[in-house]
Amino acid sequence: MASVLKRDNNIFENVPSIKAKTLRINLNPDIYGTFAEIGAGQETARHFFRSGGASGTIAKAMSAYDKDFSDAIYGVENDGRYVSQARLKTMLDYEMQLMEERISRENHPDRLFFSYANTVATIDFSKRYKGHGWIGIRFQLDPKQKELDEIILHVRFKQNEARLQQETLGILGVNLIYGAFYKYHNPKKLLQYLYDHIDKDTVEIDMINFSGPNFENVDNRLMSLRLIKNDMTDAVMFGPDGNNLLPAAVLYKKNILALRGSFRPVTKVNEDMFKKSYDIFIRDKMVDQEKTIVIFEITLSNLKASGEIDEQDFMDRAQLLCSLGHTVMISKFQEYYKLVEYFNNYTKARIGLTMGVNNLVDIFDEKYYRHLSGGILEAFGKLFFKDLQVYLYPMKNAETGQVMTSNNVKVHPRMKELYKFFKYNGKVMDIFDYDPEIMHIFSRDVLKKITNNEEGWEEMIPKGLAEMIKEKQLFVRKPDEIVTKKK
């Protein structure tokens, strides 16, 4: 396969072929490592063998395909699973340890060791499960480097043949190894180049984490945002520690309470909405508190300023939410029914949506559903098909002083009967024990005070955040000052 021209930000770049990438690595006398691939054959190693000169790169290539053999080599995982991040980590640990034990540093002082691994389940015979897998590389860029660098990612296959999925996996593996050694200095580009010679319609990358000394300035939350921005996936998640999470693993069979907002910045109202709705949610006899996850969700459209995503603004919001111990989700789902559909892919348990009155009014606005053949009825069929509960936080009318709840909210006249149907069937529940002293607080007003250096905003946000905003100058710097370092 020859090199191809690829457009990047309206600039065409020369993308080396897969053979050119493998040959460049094979002809580098210092790069040396192992390939351990489970579940989809030895597709990545095959490219290196075919390009020539593999003896200078491949110390070992193996596929412990049988589960008993795999357990004999790597041990049994606590959860008994084989296609998991834990299994991938175990494989990388084991193979890298063997490299260091068996290859003498005295004889090979300049060798750059690496261990590439994947554990994958391709599409099943009945084609009910599309297939997914974990891919990773642990490597060094300096032979004296003690702490190793690591890149781990999760993929979901969209092709309907195992053979095609295997071929995609092999190309993706080559791109990852090549990127690790030759594009490590630019993680954003490395992420983008993972799709070299791969159609984005064939595979989805829904999680990636960078770690190690050469990635210490990389904030994985920003990489998570890049997955969305580059159309690599529809939704990403990260935890309070700033590391990216696999949505499927976090949401699997869980009760989910989701709170959507701009959180620009997060306010006392947001915290009150979360706490009060959570108290109601866990009192539900259908909800097991130990199997419950709370998600603070931001839509991609909410991250855009002047048509572009402001990464600095995103990082400011992320730092505040993470400091409060929240799990954050970024999604492309502008409509609520799409968000609920996504959750339903991973759980059949209870789903709750916490929202304000304005959000509820928007749900009953027909203009958001004109693209659906069944219009608003189709959307509501998807939204309320499962046992969904909406927890409604009241809003105070600034002009009249009236407190708006589900009982006096005003929807379009054509929607009144539809609204009544869901209201009186218990799908909408008012939050009554709200704090009336904070109802005047809106994120946009707090943000305006911060950017204009006005007083009084400190009392509008959760305790401890004012100090962080001032210390780190959040929401006040120029848009082009992009933060990548974890804090």
ZIUR-V360052 format. One record per pair of residues at least 12 apart in sequence whose C-alpha atoms are under 10 Angstrom apart, sorted by the first residue. I is the first residue (numbers start at 0). GAP is how many residues later the second one is. If there is no record, write none. Layout:
I/GAP
I/GAP
This chain:
0/15
0/16
0/17
0/18
0/19
0/196
1/13
1/14
1/15
1/16
1/17
1/18
2/12
2/13
2/14
2/15
2/16
2/17
2/18
2/194
3/12
3/13
3/192
3/193
5/190
5/191
7/181
7/184
14/178
14/181
14/182
15/180
15/181
16/158
16/179
16/180
17/29
17/30
17/33
17/152
17/153
17/154
17/156
17/157
17/160
17/178
17/179
18/28
18/29
18/31
18/32
18/33
18/152
18/155
19/31
20/26
20/27
20/30
20/153
20/154
20/156
20/157
20/158
20/161
21/22
21/23
21/25
21/26
21/27
21/28
21/29
21/30
21/31
21/32
21/35
21/152
21/153
21/155
21/156
22/24
22/25
22/26
22/27
22/28
22/29
22/30
22/31
22/34
23/27
23/29
23/154
24/23
24/28
24/29
24/31
24/32
24/149
24/152
24/153
24/156
24/157
25/22
25/23
25/25
25/26
25/27
25/28
25/29
25/30
25/31
25/32
26/25
26/26
26/27
26/28
26/29
26/30
27/25
27/28
27/29
27/83
27/84
28/27
28/28
28/81
28/82
28/83
29/26
29/27
29/78
29/79
29/80
29/81
29/82
29/83
29/111
29/112
29/113
30/25
30/26
30/27
30/79
30/80
30/81
30/82
30/83
30/108
30/109
30/110
30/150
31/22
31/23
31/24
31/25
31/26
31/27
31/28
31/67
31/71
31/79
31/80
31/81
31/82
31/83
31/107
32/23
32/24
32/25
32/26
32/27
32/28
32/62
32/63
32/66
32/70
32/78
32/79
32/80
32/81
32/82
32/83
32/105
32/106
33/23
33/24
33/25
33/26
33/27
33/28
33/58
33/61
33/62
33/64
33/65
33/79
33/80
33/81
33/82
33/83
33/103
34/23
34/24
34/25
34/26
34/27
34/28
34/56
34/57
34/60
34/79
34/80
34/81
34/82
34/83
34/102
35/24
35/25
35/26
35/27
35/28
35/52
35/55
35/56
35/59
35/79
35/80
35/81
35/82
35/83
36/24
36/25
36/26
36/27
36/28
36/51
36/54
36/79
36/80
36/81
36/82
36/83
36/98
37/24
37/25
37/26
37/27
37/28
37/29
37/32
37/44
37/45
37/50
37/53
37/79
37/80
37/81
37/82
37/83
37/95
37/96
38/24
38/25
38/26
38/27
38/28
38/43
38/44
38/79
38/80
38/81
38/82
38/83
38/94
38/127
39/23
39/25
39/78
39/79
39/80
39/81
39/82
39/93
39/122
39/123
39/125
39/126
39/127
39/129
39/130
40/21
40/22
40/23
40/24
40/77
40/78
40/79
40/122
40/125
40/126
40/128
40/129
41/19
41/20
41/21
41/76
41/124
41/127
41/128
42/122
42/123
42/124
42/125
42/126
42/127
42/128
42/129
42/130
42/131
43/17
43/72
43/73
43/74
43/122
43/123
43/124
43/125
43/126
43/127
43/128
43/129
43/130
43/131
43/133
44/13
44/15
44/16
44/17
44/71
44/125
44/128
44/129
45/15
45/124
45/128
46/120
46/123
46/124
46/126
46/127
47/122
47/126
48/12
56/54
56/55
56/56
56/57
57/56
57/57
58/40
58/43
58/44
58/54
58/55
58/56
59/35
59/39
59/55
60/55
60/56
61/55
62/54
62/55
62/56
63/55
64/54
66/14
66/15
69/12
69/21
72/18
72/21
73/13
73/14
73/16
73/17
73/18
73/19
73/20
73/21
74/12
74/15
74/16
75/14
76/13
81/37
81/38
81/39
81/51
82/35
82/36
82/37
82/38
82/49
82/50
82/51
83/34
83/35
83/36
83/48
83/49
83/50
83/51
83/70
83/165
84/33
84/34
84/48
84/49
84/50
84/51
84/67
84/68
84/69
84/161
84/164
85/48
86/30
86/31
86/32
86/47
87/28
87/29
87/30
87/31
87/32
87/45
87/46
87/47
87/48
87/49
87/64
88/28
88/29
88/45
88/46
88/47
88/48
88/49
88/63
89/27
90/24
90/25
90/26
90/27
90/28
90/45
91/22
91/23
91/24
91/25
91/26
91/44
91/45
91/46
91/47
91/58
92/22
92/45
93/21
94/19
94/20
94/21
94/22
94/43
95/17
95/18
95/19
95/20
95/41
95/42
95/43
95/52
96/18
97/17
98/14
98/15
98/16
99/13
99/14
104/38
104/39
107/35
108/34
108/35
109/32
109/33
109/34
110/29
110/30
110/31
110/32
110/33
111/27
111/28
111/29
111/30
111/31
111/32
111/33
111/69
112/25
112/26
112/27
112/28
112/29
112/30
112/35
113/23
113/24
113/25
113/26
113/27
113/34
113/35
113/36
113/63
113/66
113/67
114/21
114/22
114/23
114/24
114/25
114/35
114/62
115/19
115/20
115/21
115/22
115/23
115/34
115/35
115/57
115/58
115/60
115/61
116/17
116/18
116/19
116/20
116/21
116/35
116/56
117/15
117/16
117/17
117/18
117/19
117/34
117/35
117/36
117/51
117/55
118/13
118/14
118/15
118/16
118/17
118/35
119/12
119/13
119/14
119/15
119/34
119/35
119/36
119/45
119/46
119/49
120/12
120/13
120/35
120/36
120/41
120/44
120/45
121/34
121/35
121/37
121/38
121/39
121/40
121/41
121/42
121/43
121/44
121/47
122/34
122/35
122/36
122/37
122/38
122/39
122/40
122/41
122/42
122/43
123/36
123/37
123/38
124/36
124/37
126/33
126/34
126/35
127/32
128/28
128/29
128/31
129/26
129/27
129/28
129/29
129/30
129/31
129/32
129/35
130/24
130/25
130/26
130/27
130/28
130/29
130/31
130/34
130/72
131/22
131/23
131/24
131/25
131/26
131/33
131/71
131/72
131/73
132/20
132/21
132/22
132/23
132/24
132/36
132/72
133/18
133/19
133/20
133/21
133/22
133/71
133/73
133/74
134/16
134/17
134/18
134/19
134/20
134/34
134/37
134/38
134/41
134/73
135/14
135/15
135/16
135/17
135/18
135/37
135/40
135/41
135/72
135/73
136/12
136/13
136/14
136/15
136/16
136/36
136/39
136/40
136/43
137/12
137/13
137/14
137/39
137/42
137/73
137/74
138/12
138/38
138/41
138/42
138/73
139/40
139/41
139/72
139/73
139/74
140/39
140/40
140/41
140/43
140/72
140/73
144/68
145/67
146/64
146/65
146/66
146/67
147/63
147/64
147/65
147/66
148/31
148/35
148/61
148/62
148/63
148/64
148/65
148/66
148/67
149/30
149/59
149/60
149/61
149/62
149/63
149/64
149/65
150/25
150/26
150/29
150/33
150/57
150/58
150/59
150/60
150/61
150/64
151/24
151/55
151/56
151/57
151/58
151/59
152/23
152/52
152/53
152/54
152/55
152/56
152/57
152/91
152/93
153/50
153/51
153/52
153/53
153/54
153/55
153/91
153/92
154/14
154/17
154/48
154/49
154/50
154/51
154/52
154/53
154/77
154/78
154/91
155/46
155/47
155/48
155/49
155/50
155/77
156/12
156/44
156/45
156/46
156/47
156/48
157/42
157/43
157/44
157/45
157/46
158/42
158/43
158/44
159/42
163/38
164/37
164/38
166/31
167/27
167/29
167/30
167/31
167/34
167/35
168/29
168/34
170/23
170/24
170/25
170/26
170/27
171/21
171/22
171/23
171/24
171/25
171/26
171/31
172/21
173/20
173/22
174/15
174/16
174/17
174/18
174/19
174/20
174/21
174/22
174/23
175/14
175/15
175/17
175/18
175/19
176/17
177/12
177/15
177/16
178/12
178/13
178/14
178/15
183/26
183/30
183/31
184/29
184/30
185/29
185/32
186/23
186/28
186/31
186/36
187/30
187/34
187/35
187/38
187/39
190/14
190/17
190/32
190/35
190/36
190/39
190/41
191/34
191/35
191/38
191/40
194/37
199/30
199/31
199/32
199/33
200/30
200/31
202/29
202/30
203/23
203/27
203/28
203/29
203/30
204/22
204/23
204/26
204/27
204/28
204/29
204/31
205/18
205/21
205/22
205/26
205/27
205/28
205/29
205/30
205/31
205/38
205/39
205/40
205/41
205/42
206/13
206/16
206/17
206/20
206/25
206/26
206/28
206/29
206/30
206/31
206/36
206/37
206/38
206/39
206/40
207/12
207/13
207/15
207/16
207/19
207/28
207/35
207/36
207/37
207/38
208/12
208/14
208/15
208/34
208/35
208/36
209/13
209/33
209/34
210/32
214/269
214/270
215/268
215/269
215/270
216/266
216/267
216/268
216/269
216/270
217/265
217/266
217/267
217/268
218/23
218/24
218/25
218/96
218/264
218/265
218/266
218/267
218/268
219/18
219/21
219/22
219/23
219/24
219/25
219/264
219/265
219/266
220/15
220/16
220/17
220/18
220/20
220/21
220/22
220/23
220/24
220/93
220/94
220/97
220/98
220/107
220/109
220/263
220/264
220/265
221/20
221/21
221/22
221/89
221/90
221/92
221/93
221/96
221/260
221/261
221/262
221/263
221/264
222/13
222/20
222/21
222/261
223/12
223/13
223/14
223/19
223/20
223/21
223/105
223/106
224/12
224/13
224/19
224/75
224/78
224/84
224/86
224/89
224/90
224/104
224/105
224/106
225/85
227/72
227/102
227/103
227/104
228/71
228/79
228/80
228/103
230/101
232/98
232/99
233/66
233/96
233/97
233/98
233/99
233/108
234/12
234/62
234/63
234/64
234/65
234/94
234/95
234/96
234/97
234/98
234/104
234/107
235/12
235/61
235/92
235/93
235/94
235/95
235/96
236/13
236/58
236/59
236/60
236/90
236/91
236/92
236/93
236/94
237/12
237/57
237/80
237/84
237/88
237/89
237/90
237/91
237/92
238/56
238/79
238/82
238/83
238/86
238/87
238/88
238/89
238/90
239/78
239/79
239/80
239/81
239/82
239/83
239/84
239/85
239/86
239/87
239/88
240/78
240/81
240/82
240/84
240/85
240/86
240/245
240/246
241/76
241/77
241/80
241/81
241/85
241/86
241/244
241/245
242/243
243/83
243/84
243/85
244/82
244/83
244/84
246/82
246/95
246/96
246/99
247/94
247/95
247/97
247/98
247/99
248/97
249/42
249/43
249/77
249/96
250/40
250/41
250/42
250/43
250/44
250/91
250/92
250/93
250/94
250/95
250/96
250/98
251/39
251/91
251/92
251/93
251/94
251/95
251/96
251/97
252/38
252/39
252/90
252/91
252/92
252/93
252/94
252/95
252/96
252/97
253/33
253/34
253/35
253/36
253/37
253/38
253/39
253/40
253/89
253/92
253/93
253/94
253/95
253/96
253/97
254/26
254/27
254/31
254/32
254/33
254/34
254/35
254/36
254/37
254/38
254/39
254/88
254/92
254/93
254/94
254/95
254/96
254/97
255/25
255/31
255/35
255/36
255/37
255/38
255/39
255/84
255/87
255/91
255/92
255/93
255/94
255/95
255/96
255/97
255/132
256/17
256/20
256/21
256/24
256/25
256/35
256/36
256/37
256/38
256/39
256/93
256/94
256/95
256/96
256/97
256/132
256/133
256/134
257/16
257/19
257/20
257/35
257/36
257/37
257/38
257/39
257/70
257/71
257/81
257/82
257/85
257/93
257/94
257/95
257/96
257/97
257/132
258/14
258/15
258/18
258/35
258/36
258/37
258/38
258/39
258/69
258/70
258/93
258/94
258/95
258/96
258/97
258/132
259/35
259/36
259/37
259/38
259/39
259/68
259/69
259/70
259/76
259/93
259/94
259/95
259/96
259/99
260/35
260/36
260/37
260/38
260/41
260/93
260/94
260/95
260/98
260/182
261/34
261/35
261/36
261/37
261/39
261/40
261/41
261/52
261/55
261/181
261/182
262/33
262/34
262/35
262/39
262/51
262/53
262/54
262/55
262/57
262/58
262/179
262/180
262/181
262/184
263/38
263/39
263/49
263/50
263/52
263/53
263/54
263/56
263/178
263/179
263/180
263/181
263/182
263/183
263/211
264/48
264/51
264/52
264/53
264/55
264/56
264/177
264/178
264/179
264/180
264/181
264/182
264/185
264/195
264/196
264/200
264/204
264/209
264/210
265/51
265/52
265/54
265/55
265/58
265/176
265/177
265/180
265/181
265/194
265/195
265/196
265/199
266/171
266/174
266/175
266/176
266/179
266/190
266/191
266/192
266/193
266/194
266/195
266/196
266/198
267/167
267/170
267/171
267/173
267/174
267/175
267/191
267/192
267/193
267/194
267/195
268/124
268/165
268/166
268/167
268/168
268/169
268/170
268/171
268/172
268/173
268/174
268/191
268/192
268/193
269/26
269/84
269/85
269/86
269/123
269/171
269/172
269/173
269/191
269/192
270/53
270/190
270/191
271/121
271/161
271/162
271/163
271/166
271/190
272/81
272/82
272/83
272/118
272/119
272/120
272/121
272/158
272/161
272/162
273/20
273/21
273/22
273/80
273/81
273/117
273/119
274/159
275/78
275/115
275/117
275/155
275/156
275/157
275/158
275/159
276/75
276/76
276/77
276/78
276/113
276/114
276/115
276/116
276/152
276/153
276/154
276/155
276/156
276/157
277/14
277/16
277/74
277/76
277/113
279/111
279/149
279/151
280/69
280/70
280/71
280/72
280/73
280/108
280/110
283/66
285/63
285/64
286/62
286/63
286/64
287/61
287/62
290/58
291/57
291/58
291/59
292/33
292/34
292/58
293/32
293/33
293/34
293/58
294/31
294/32
294/33
294/34
294/35
294/58
295/25
295/30
295/31
295/32
295/33
295/34
295/58
296/30
296/31
296/32
296/33
296/34
296/36
296/42
297/16
297/19
297/30
297/31
297/32
297/33
297/34
297/35
297/36
298/30
298/31
298/32
298/33
298/34
298/35
298/36
298/40
299/30
299/31
299/32
299/33
299/34
300/29
300/30
300/31
300/32
300/33
301/12
301/28
301/29
301/30
301/32
302/14
302/27
304/174
308/170
309/169
309/170
309/171
309/172
310/168
310/169
310/170
310/171
310/172
310/173
311/162
311/163
311/164
311/165
311/166
311/167
311/168
311/169
311/170
311/171
311/172
312/161
312/162
312/163
312/164
312/165
312/166
312/168
312/169
312/170
313/161
313/168
313/169
314/159
314/160
314/167
314/168
314/169
314/170
314/171
315/153
315/156
315/157
315/158
315/159
315/160
315/167
316/157
316/158
318/146
318/149
318/150
318/155
318/167
318/168
319/142
319/144
319/145
319/146
319/148
319/149
319/154
320/144
322/141
322/142
322/145
322/164
323/138
323/139
323/140
323/141
333/34
334/27
334/28
334/33
334/34
334/44
334/48
335/17
335/23
335/24
335/26
335/27
335/43
335/44
335/46
335/47
336/26
336/41
336/42
336/43
336/44
336/45
336/46
336/47
336/48
337/41
337/44
337/45
338/14
338/44
339/12
339/13
339/42
339/43
339/44
339/45
339/46
339/48
340/41
340/42
340/43
340/44
340/45
343/38
343/42
347/38
347/39
348/37
348/38
348/39
349/36
349/37
349/38
349/39
350/35
350/36
350/37
350/38
350/39
351/35
351/36
351/37
351/38
351/39
351/75
352/35
352/36
352/37
352/38
352/39
352/75
353/35
353/36
353/37
353/38
353/39
353/74
353/75
353/76
353/77
354/35
354/36
354/37
354/38
354/39
355/34
355/35
355/36
355/37
355/38
355/39
355/48
355/49
355/74
355/75
356/34
356/35
356/36
356/37
356/38
356/39
356/47
356/48
356/49
356/52
356/53
356/73
357/34
357/35
357/36
357/37
357/46
357/51
357/52
358/33
358/34
359/30
359/31
359/32
359/33
359/46
359/49
359/50
359/51
359/59
359/68
360/45
360/48
360/49
360/50
360/51
360/54
360/58
361/49
361/50
362/13
362/16
362/17
362/20
362/48
362/56
363/12
363/16
363/46
363/47
363/48
363/50
363/51
363/52
363/54
363/55
364/46
364/47
364/49
364/50
365/13
365/46
365/48
365/49
375/39
375/42
376/41
379/38
379/42
383/38
383/43
386/40
387/38
387/39
387/40
388/37
388/38
388/39
388/40
389/33
389/36
389/37
389/38
389/39
389/40
389/41
390/15
390/36
390/37
390/38
390/39
390/40
391/12
391/13
391/14
391/36
391/37
391/38
391/39
391/40
392/12
392/13
392/36
392/37
392/38
392/39
392/40
392/41
392/46
393/12
393/15
393/36
393/37
393/38
393/40
393/42
393/45
394/14
394/41
394/44
394/45
395/40
395/43
395/44
396/42
396/43
397/41
397/42
402/33
402/36
404/24
404/25
404/26
404/27
405/13
405/14
405/17
405/22
405/23
405/24
405/25
406/13
406/16
406/23
437/21
437/22
437/23
439/20
440/16
440/18
440/19
440/20
441/18
441/19
442/14
442/17
442/18
444/12
444/15
445/12
445/13
445/14
445/15
446/28
446/29
447/27
449/16
449/19
449/20
449/23
449/24
449/25
449/26
450/22
450/23
450/24
450/25
450/26
451/24
452/23
457/12
471/15
